[in-house]
Amino acid sequence: MSRLLIIGGSDAGISAGLRARQLDPSSTVTLVLADNFPNYSICGLPFYLSGETPDWHNLAHRTRDDLESQGLALLPDHQAIRINPAGKSVDVVDRKGQRQKLQYDALIIGTGAQPITPPIPGLGAGGVFVLHTMEDSFRVHDYVVGRGARRALIIGGGYIGLEMADALTHRGLQVTLVEQANTVMTTVDASLGRLLGEELKQRGVDLVTGVAVEQVEPVEDALRVRGSKGFDQQADVVLVVVGVTPNTGLASEAGVSTGLKGAIRVSRRMETNLPDIFAAGDCVETWHRFLERPTYLPLGTTAHKQGRVAGGNALGDKAEFQGSLGTQVVKVFDLAVARTGLRDAEAKADGRFSPLTIETRAWDHKFYYPGAHELTVRVTGDTTSGRLLGAQIVGHRSAEVAKRIDIFAAALFHRMLVRNISDLDLSYTPPFSSPWDPIQTAAEAWVSEAQKKNGNAVEVDSATGKHPYVGHPPSP
């Protein structure tokens, strides 16, 4: 009987434990949880705070009873404080200070990420919060409700910042969002970031870009926030959501190798440099399927997949993580924004591509059917090979933005050419699309521009002997 010990009870840890029990029901699987919320949807926190999901219990992917019925032994409110690789043990302590030593045959580290706290004076003041855990969300909720907060200021215009601007506006607060860059959501191109900015403004959010927050200080019953360019505003509550960094101190102290941004270095089998120690989730480097090298992409979907691989391999399986493309989608009021693969600047920085990006607009379905909305689609491809490099979409949340970015993601996964997106047999009926879907018309527009740019100088694909913009790509 194998003893598997997992540090962390979020996406990666739970997926690992369930996979291990699936492969070997006789195995002993123990999870060390830093809190009392195993397998909760952290991505759902904005919807709890908005009031759209009023019962936080509904954020659980599975209940504790569900997990224990599948053979997982949970140790909630326990902190792992030391890993002893030589002795194959982990020292843990509970909230009462009681310590114990847990033995393992295989160990999986799933300690996740931790929020970045920028060096801004005053972030320790009452009413200033980060948002990363269930307990963080309870603190924010209790403060907003208990104080009758009317004004919120959000530092950071990324994924979580935009969702929280939506959530707190929905809750009835006047929201100011401050972003240091010139547009919000800098993980998409500036033209799409400006569309998101316009949506925020139309919904009553006071959007401030190009400003760096420099100080937060209590003033009477409020918080005064000051920044560059003379920014000076008061709020009842301040949220700091400027990103995350891998939580790897425990692993590093045990001799586990780290790499990009301090994330744990792992093989595609999720193995670390130490025998019988695996790692997965937001604490590890992620194999990028397109770039074919490690990067850091802390995403819930990625963590689930990595955890499954780690859990199987810890019990002797030989699975490999197939890689991430950074596919993501975010709802911002009535808009959805999504991306996958590489943007133009990212492709240029890699040095192996000659990228071209084309932006098109099209109705999400036949205009004569009520409720049509415009989609903005950006396609990035390599003008030398004709390969799809990435895509971005902004459109109404009812416009199947997530479905359409997933088509691009599948095309990237299978190394398709941009031209071959037009060959895909996609569904059509007037309430949902057109005979040529907007992503296909965007791909055709890219092909047309690429041909104008390169003309006959475009290289012939060595595997097929064909011009890269026609026919089908070679099998990977």
C-alpha positions in Angstrom: 0.0 0.0 0.0 1.5 3.3 -1.1 1.4 6.4 1.1 0.9 9.6 -0.9 1.1 12.9 0.9 -0.1 16.1 -0.8 0.6 19.7 0.5 -2.3 21.8 -0.7 -6.0 21.2 -1.1 -6.9 23.5 -4.1 -7.1 22.6 -7.8 -3.8 20.7 -8.2 -3.8 18.9 -4.9 -7.4 17.6 -5.1 -6.9 16.5 -8.7 -3.8 14.7 -7.8 -5.4 12.9 -4.9 -8.5 11.8 -6.9 -6.3 10.5 -9.7 -4.1 8.6 -7.3 -7.1 6.9 -5.7 -8.6 6.2 -9.1 -5.4 4.3 -10.2 -4.9 2.6 -6.8 -7.9 2.4 -4.5 -5.7 0.8 -1.8 -3.3 3.8 -1.6 -3.4 6.1 1.4 -3.8 9.7 0.2 -3.5 12.5 2.8 -3.9 16.2 2.0 -2.4 18.9 4.2 -4.7 22.0 4.0 -3.6 25.4 5.2 -7.3 26.4 5.6 -10.6 24.7 6.0 -11.8 25.1 2.4 -10.8 22.1 0.3 -11.5 22.2 -3.4 -13.2 25.6 -3.4 -13.5 27.7 -6.5 -11.2 30.7 -5.9 -12.2 32.0 -9.3 -15.8 32.3 -7.9 -14.9 34.8 -5.2 -15.9 37.9 -7.1 -19.4 36.4 -7.6 -19.7 35.7 -3.9 -18.7 39.3 -3.2 -21.1 40.7 -5.8 -24.0 38.9 -4.2 -24.7 36.9 -7.4 -23.6 33.7 -5.5 -24.8 34.7 -2.0 -24.0 31.3 -0.3 -20.3 30.8 -0.3 -20.8 27.1 0.3 -21.9 26.8 -3.4 -18.3 27.6 -4.5 -17.2 24.1 -3.5 -16.4 21.9 -6.4 -17.0 19.0 -4.1 -18.0 18.9 -0.4 -15.7 17.5 2.2 -18.0 14.5 2.5 -17.6 13.9 -1.3 -13.8 14.0 -1.0 -13.6 11.7 2.0 -16.1 9.3 0.4 -13.5 8.9 -2.4 -10.8 7.9 0.0 -9.0 11.2 0.6 -7.9 11.9 4.2 -8.0 15.7 4.8 -6.0 17.6 7.5 -7.6 21.1 7.5 -6.0 24.1 9.2 -2.6 22.4 9.1 0.5 24.2 7.9 3.4 22.3 6.4 6.6 23.8 7.9 9.4 21.5 6.9 10.0 18.8 4.2 12.7 16.2 5.1 13.5 14.5 1.7 16.1 12.1 3.3 13.6 10.9 5.9 10.6 11.1 3.5 8.6 13.1 6.0 6.9 16.4 6.4 6.5 18.4 9.7 3.1 20.0 10.1 1.5 22.2 12.7 -2.1 23.0 13.4 -3.6 26.3 14.5 -3.2 25.3 18.1 0.5 24.9 17.7 0.4 21.1 17.9 3.1 19.5 15.6 3.3 16.1 14.0 5.5 14.3 11.5 3.9 12.7 8.4 5.7 10.0 6.5 5.3 9.5 2.8 6.3 7.2 0.0 5.6 10.0 -2.6 5.0 13.7 -2.0 3.2 16.2 -4.1 3.8 19.9 -3.5 0.7 22.0 -4.5 1.3 25.1 -2.4 -0.1 27.4 -5.1 0.7 31.1 -5.4 0.5 34.1 -3.1 -0.6 37.6 -3.8 2.0 40.2 -4.7 2.1 43.1 -2.2 3.7 46.1 -3.9 5.9 48.4 -1.8 3.3 51.0 -1.2 3.3 52.7 2.3 0.1 52.2 4.2 -1.1 48.8 2.8 -1.3 47.5 6.3 -4.0 50.0 7.3 -7.5 48.8 8.2 -9.8 48.6 5.2 -7.0 47.6 2.8 -7.3 44.0 1.5 -5.8 41.5 -0.9 -8.1 39.0 -2.4 -6.7 35.5 -2.9 -8.4 33.0 -0.5 -11.8 32.2 0.9 -10.8 33.8 4.2 -9.8 37.0 2.3 -13.2 37.1 0.7 -14.9 36.8 4.1 -12.9 39.7 5.5 -13.8 41.9 2.5 -17.4 40.9 2.7 -17.7 41.5 6.5 -15.9 44.9 6.2 -18.0 46.1 3.2 -21.3 45.0 4.8 -20.4 45.9 8.4 -19.1 49.4 7.6 -21.8 50.1 5.0 -19.0 50.9 2.5 -20.0 53.1 -0.4 -16.7 53.8 -2.1 -14.2 51.2 -3.2 -10.8 51.7 -4.8 -9.1 48.9 -6.7 -5.3 48.9 -7.3 -4.7 46.8 -10.4 -6.5 46.4 -13.7 -5.8 42.8 -14.4 -8.0 39.7 -14.4 -9.1 40.0 -10.7 -9.2 43.8 -10.7 -11.7 43.9 -13.5 -13.9 41.2 -12.0 -13.9 43.0 -8.7 -14.8 46.3 -10.4 -17.8 44.5 -11.9 -18.6 42.7 -8.5 -18.5 45.8 -6.3 -20.4 47.9 -8.8 -23.1 45.2 -8.9 -23.2 45.4 -5.1 -23.9 49.1 -5.3 -20.5 50.6 -4.5 -18.9 53.5 -6.4 -15.8 52.0 -7.8 -12.5 53.6 -8.8 -10.0 51.4 -10.6 -6.3 52.5 -10.8 -4.0 50.8 -13.3 -0.4 51.8 -13.8 -0.3 50.9 -17.5 -2.2 52.9 -20.1 -4.9 50.3 -20.6 -6.5 47.7 -18.4 -6.0 43.9 -18.9 -2.4 44.1 -20.3 -2.5 40.5 -21.1 -4.5 41.4 -24.3 -3.6 44.0 -26.9 -4.1 47.7 -26.1 -7.0 48.1 -28.6 -9.0 45.4 -26.7 -7.9 46.9 -23.4 -9.5 50.2 -24.5 -12.7 48.4 -25.3 -12.8 47.0 -21.8 -12.0 50.5 -20.4 -15.0 52.0 -22.2 -17.2 49.3 -20.8 -16.0 50.1 -17.3 -16.7 53.8 -17.8 -20.2 53.2 -19.2 -21.0 51.1 -16.1 -20.0 54.0 -13.8 -16.5 52.9 -12.9 -14.0 55.7 -12.4 -11.1 54.4 -14.5 -7.7 55.9 -13.9 -4.9 54.6 -16.1 -1.2 55.6 -16.4 -1.1 56.3 -12.6 1.0 54.5 -10.0 -0.4 54.4 -6.5 2.3 55.8 -4.1 0.6 55.9 -0.6 -2.5 54.8 1.3 -3.3 56.5 4.7 -6.2 56.6 7.1 -8.1 59.9 7.1 -10.9 60.1 9.6 -13.4 57.4 8.6 -11.9 56.8 5.2 -8.7 55.9 3.3 -6.8 58.5 1.3 -5.0 57.1 -1.8 -2.4 59.2 -3.5 -0.4 58.5 -6.6 1.5 59.9 -9.5 0.3 62.7 -11.7 -1.4 64.3 -8.7 -3.9 61.5 -8.1 -5.6 61.9 -4.7 -8.9 60.2 -3.8 -10.7 58.8 -0.8 -12.4 55.4 -0.4 -14.0 53.3 2.3 -12.3 50.1 1.2 -9.1 49.4 -0.9 -8.4 46.2 -2.8 -4.8 45.4 -3.9 -4.9 42.9 -6.8 -1.7 43.3 -8.8 -0.9 39.7 -9.5 0.6 36.6 -7.8 3.9 35.0 -7.3 4.6 31.2 -6.7 4.6 30.1 -3.1 7.7 28.0 -3.0 9.6 28.9 0.2 8.9 25.5 1.8 10.0 23.6 -1.3 13.1 25.7 -1.8 14.2 25.2 1.8 14.0 21.5 1.2 16.3 21.6 -1.8 13.8 21.6 -4.5 15.1 23.5 -7.6 13.3 26.7 -8.7 13.4 28.6 -11.9 11.2 31.3 -13.6 9.8 33.8 -11.1 10.9 31.4 -8.4 8.5 28.7 -9.5 9.4 25.0 -8.9 11.2 23.4 -11.9 9.4 20.2 -13.0 9.6 17.8 -15.8 6.6 17.2 -18.0 5.8 14.3 -15.6 5.7 16.9 -12.9 8.8 15.5 -11.2 11.1 17.8 -9.2 14.8 17.3 -8.9 14.4 15.3 -5.7 13.4 11.6 -5.7 9.7 10.8 -5.2 8.8 14.5 -4.9 6.4 16.0 -7.5 4.8 19.4 -7.8 1.9 20.9 -9.6 -0.3 24.0 -9.9 0.4 27.7 -9.4 3.7 27.0 -7.6 5.4 25.4 -10.6 6.8 26.3 -14.0 4.4 25.4 -16.9 5.4 23.7 -20.1 4.2 26.0 -22.9 2.9 23.7 -25.7 3.6 26.2 -28.5 6.9 27.7 -27.4 8.1 24.2 -26.2 9.8 25.6 -23.1 8.9 26.4 -19.5 7.0 29.5 -18.6 4.9 30.7 -15.7 1.1 30.5 -16.3 -0.9 30.3 -13.0 -4.3 29.2 -14.3 -6.9 27.0 -12.6 -7.4 24.8 -15.7 -3.6 24.2 -15.9 -3.4 23.3 -12.2 -6.2 20.7 -12.6 -4.3 19.0 -15.5 -0.9 19.1 -13.8 -2.3 17.7 -10.6 -3.9 14.8 -12.4 -0.5 14.0 -14.1 1.4 14.3 -10.8 -1.1 12.2 -8.9 -0.9 9.4 -11.4 2.9 9.5 -11.7 3.4 9.5 -8.0 1.8 6.0 -8.0 3.9 4.7 -11.0 2.0 6.0 -14.0 4.0 7.5 -16.9 1.7 10.4 -18.0 3.0 13.7 -19.3 1.5 17.2 -19.1 0.7 18.2 -22.6 1.3 21.8 -22.1 -0.6 25.1 -21.7 -1.4 27.8 -24.2 -2.4 30.4 -21.7 -6.1 30.2 -22.7 -8.3 32.3 -20.5 -11.6 34.2 -20.6 -12.9 36.9 -18.3 -16.4 38.5 -17.9 -16.4 42.3 -17.4 -20.0 43.5 -17.0 -21.6 42.6 -20.4 -18.4 42.0 -22.2 -16.2 38.9 -22.3 -12.5 39.0 -23.2 -10.5 36.0 -24.1 -7.0 35.1 -25.4 -4.9 32.0 -26.3 -1.4 31.5 -27.6 1.0 34.3 -28.4 0.4 38.0 -29.0 2.4 39.9 -31.7 4.9 41.3 -29.2 5.3 37.9 -27.5 6.0 36.2 -30.8 8.6 38.8 -31.8 10.3 38.5 -28.4 10.6 34.7 -29.0 12.8 35.4 -32.0 11.7 32.5 -34.1 8.6 34.0 -35.8 7.7 36.7 -38.2 4.3 37.6 -36.7 1.4 39.5 -38.3 -1.7 40.5 -36.4 -5.0 41.4 -38.0 -8.1 42.8 -36.3 -11.5 42.2 -37.7 -15.1 42.9 -36.5 -18.2 40.8 -37.3 -21.6 40.1 -35.9 -21.7 37.1 -33.6 -24.8 35.8 -35.4 -27.0 36.7 -38.3 -27.9 40.4 -37.9 -31.6 39.8 -38.9 -32.0 37.6 -35.8 -32.6 39.8 -32.7 -29.8 40.3 -30.2 -26.8 40.4 -32.5 -23.6 41.8 -31.0 -20.3 42.8 -32.6 -17.2 40.7 -32.0 -13.7 42.1 -32.2 -11.2 39.3 -33.2 -7.4 39.6 -33.4 -5.5 36.8 -35.1 -1.8 36.5 -34.9 0.1 34.2 -37.3 3.6 33.6 -38.6 4.0 35.0 -42.1 6.9 32.6 -42.8 5.2 29.3 -42.1 1.5 30.3 -42.1 1.1 28.8 -38.6 -1.5 30.2 -36.2 0.3 31.8 -33.2 -2.5 33.1 -31.1 -5.9 34.9 -31.0 -7.8 37.4 -28.9 -11.5 38.2 -28.8 -13.7 40.8 -27.1 -17.5 40.7 -27.4 -20.8 40.6 -25.6 -20.9 37.9 -22.9 -23.7 36.1 -24.9 -21.6 36.0 -28.1 -20.0 32.7 -27.4 -16.6 34.3 -26.8 -15.4 31.4 -24.7 -16.5 28.8 -27.3 -14.7 30.7 -30.1 -11.4 31.2 -28.2 -11.6 27.5 -27.5 -11.7 26.8 -31.2 -8.5 28.8 -31.7 -7.0 27.0 -28.7 -7.8 23.6 -30.3 -6.2 24.8 -33.5 -3.1 25.9 -31.7 -2.9 22.6 -29.8 -2.9 20.7 -33.1 -0.4 23.1 -34.8 -2.8 24.3 -37.5 -2.1 26.9 -40.1 -4.3 30.0 -40.1 -5.7 29.0 -43.5 -7.1 25.8 -42.2 -9.4 27.4 -39.7 -11.6 28.2 -42.7 -11.8 24.4 -43.4 -13.2 23.6 -40.0 -16.8 22.2 -40.0 -18.4 24.5 -37.5 -22.0 24.6 -36.5 -24.4 27.2 -37.9 -27.9 28.4 -37.3 -28.9 32.1 -37.6 -29.4 32.7 -33.8 -25.8 31.6 -33.1 -23.5 32.2 -36.0 -23.2 32.6 -39.8 -22.2 30.1 -42.5 -18.7 31.6 -42.1 -18.1 32.0 -38.4 -16.5 35.3 -37.3 -13.3 33.4 -36.4 -13.2 32.0 -39.9 -13.6 35.4 -41.6 -10.9 36.7 -39.3 -8.6 33.9 -40.4 -9.3 34.7 -44.0 -8.5 38.4 -43.5 -5.2 37.3 -42.0 -4.4 35.1 -44.9 -5.2 37.9 -47.4 -2.9 40.4 -45.5 -0.1 37.8 -45.1 -0.1 37.1 -48.8 0.1 40.9 -49.6 2.9 41.2 -47.2 5.1 38.3 -48.3 3.8 37.5 -51.8 5.9 35.0 -53.6 8.7 35.4 -51.2 6.9 33.2 -48.7 8.7 29.9 -48.0 7.4 26.6 -49.1 6.6 24.2 -46.3 9.4 21.6 -46.4 7.2 18.8 -45.2 4.5 19.2 -47.8 6.1 21.1 -50.6 3.2 23.4 -50.6 2.7 27.2 -50.0 1.9 27.5 -46.3 -1.3 29.3 -46.8 -3.1 26.6 -48.6 -3.8 22.9 -48.0 -3.3 21.2 -44.6 -0.5 21.3 -42.2 1.8 18.4 -41.7 1.1 16.1 -38.9 3.0 17.0 -35.7 
